[in-house]
Amino acid sequence: MSASEFRRLLEAAPTAAELEEVAARIGAVDLIQDFQVKMNCERVVMLEKYARVLNQ
């Protein structure tokens, strides 16, 4: 992995909109305030972003 790819991965922090999108997709919109659900949504967004960067 190149330095620029690694930098893009570090900048891949999920936005609030992305977290809400994942929560909606998994049917957890009312639960997004729950810490564990939020962490799970963040992991999903990060993995999606990693996959996008690594597949380019």
C-alpha positions as CSV (number, residue, x, y, z in Angstrom):
1,M,0.0,0.0,0.0
2,S,1.4,3.4,-1.0
3,A,1.6,6.4,1.4
4,S,-1.2,8.2,-0.5
5,E,-3.5,5.2,-0.2
6,F,-2.7,4.9,3.5
7,R,-3.4,8.7,4.0
8,R,-6.8,8.3,2.2
9,L,-7.6,5.4,4.6
10,L,-6.8,7.5,7.6
11,E,-9.1,10.3,6.2
12,A,-11.9,7.9,5.9
13,A,-13.7,8.8,9.1
14,P,-17.4,8.3,8.6
15,T,-19.7,11.3,8.5
16,A,-23.0,11.6,10.4
17,A,-24.9,11.2,7.2
18,E,-23.1,7.9,6.4
19,L,-23.8,6.6,9.9
20,E,-27.5,7.5,9.5
21,E,-27.5,5.7,6.1
22,V,-26.1,2.5,7.5
23,A,-28.5,2.7,10.5
24,A,-31.4,3.0,8.1
25,R,-30.1,0.1,6.0
26,I,-29.9,-2.2,9.0
27,G,-33.2,-0.9,10.5
28,A,-31.5,0.8,13.5
29,V,-32.4,4.4,13.0
30,D,-34.0,4.8,16.5
31,L,-31.0,3.0,18.0
32,I,-28.2,5.2,16.4
33,Q,-27.9,7.0,19.8
34,D,-26.9,3.7,21.4
35,F,-23.1,3.6,21.6
36,Q,-22.6,0.0,20.5
37,V,-24.9,0.5,17.5
38,K,-23.1,3.7,16.5
39,M,-19.7,1.8,16.7
40,N,-21.0,-1.0,14.5
41,C,-22.2,1.5,12.0
42,E,-18.9,3.3,12.0
43,R,-17.1,0.0,11.4
44,V,-19.4,-0.7,8.4
45,V,-18.7,2.7,6.9
46,M,-14.9,2.3,7.4
47,L,-14.9,-1.1,5.8
48,E,-16.8,0.2,2.8
49,K,-14.4,3.0,2.4
50,Y,-11.4,0.8,2.7
51,A,-12.8,-1.5,0.1
52,R,-13.4,1.4,-2.3
53,V,-9.8,2.7,-1.8
54,L,-8.2,-0.7,-2.2
55,N,-10.2,-1.6,-5.3
56,Q,-9.1,1.5,-7.2
